[in-house]
Amino acid sequence: MITVDTIQKFKCEEYARGEYAKGYYDKESYLQLVLPINEAYVSRENTHLVVGHAGADGIEFCYRERQPGIWAYYPIDNDYELKAINIASLVAGWRSGEINV
């Protein structure tokens, strides 16, 4: 469960209170791109807040502490890559094909 402290820690107010708080399912890719807020979770290492999945290789979309934007976390390489400035930009970029992993 995401708490107020978690929202503040990861600076994800726009996700928690915005249009994607209920998640986003991309029909074209058969993918729950953005998780509903009640399914989001903090990583085991407590380094990022997982808010979605890319559908391959365990790649997670997430917020990072003290790092603006939405990041892709690549667990195989233990690496992060900035993908979008916010959730809406992630969804728009994914739908247009501008964002990929």
Backbone hydrogen bonds, N-H to C=O, Kabsch-Sander energy under -0.5 kcal/mol:
donor,donor_aa,acceptor,acceptor_aa,energy
7,I,3,T,-2.3
8,Q,4,V,-2.3
9,K,5,D,-2.7
10,F,6,T,-2.3
11,K,7,I,-0.6
12,C,7,I,-1.7
15,Y,12,C,-0.6
16,A,12,C,-2.4
17,R,13,E,-2.4
18,G,14,E,-0.8
21,A,18,G,-1.5
23,G,20,Y,-1.9
24,Y,34,V,-2.5
26,D,24,Y,-0.5
26,D,31,L,-3.3
27,K,25,Y,-0.8
30,Y,26,D,-0.7
31,L,26,D,-2.0
33,L,24,Y,-0.7
33,L,31,L,-1.8
34,V,24,Y,-2.0
35,L,51,V,-3.3
37,I,21,A,-3.1
39,E,36,P,-2.8
40,A,36,P,-0.8
40,A,37,I,-0.7
41,Y,50,V,-1.4
43,S,48,H,-3.0
46,N,43,S,-1.9
49,L,63,Y,-2.5
50,V,41,Y,-3.2
50,V,48,H,-0.7
51,V,61,F,-2.8
52,G,61,F,-1.3
53,H,32,Q,-0.8
53,H,33,L,-0.6
54,A,59,I,-2.1
55,G,59,I,-0.5
59,I,56,A,-2.4
60,E,73,Y,-1.9
61,F,52,G,-2.5
62,C,71,W,-2.8
63,Y,49,L,-2.0
64,R,67,Q,-0.8
65,E,47,T,-1.0
66,R,9,K,-0.6
67,Q,64,R,-1.7
70,I,84,A,-3.2
71,W,62,C,-3.2
72,A,81,E,-2.9
73,Y,60,E,-3.3
73,Y,71,W,-0.5
74,Y,72,A,-0.6
74,Y,79,D,-3.3
77,D,74,Y,-0.5
78,N,74,Y,-1.3
79,D,74,Y,-1.7
81,E,72,A,-2.0
83,K,70,I,-3.0
84,A,70,I,-1.7
90,L,86,N,-1.8
91,V,87,I,-2.6
92,A,88,A,-2.5
93,G,89,S,-2.6
94,W,90,L,-2.5
95,R,91,V,-2.6
96,S,92,A,-1.9
97,G,93,G,-1.0
98,E,93,G,-1.1
99,I,93,G,-2.1
100,N,98,E,-0.5
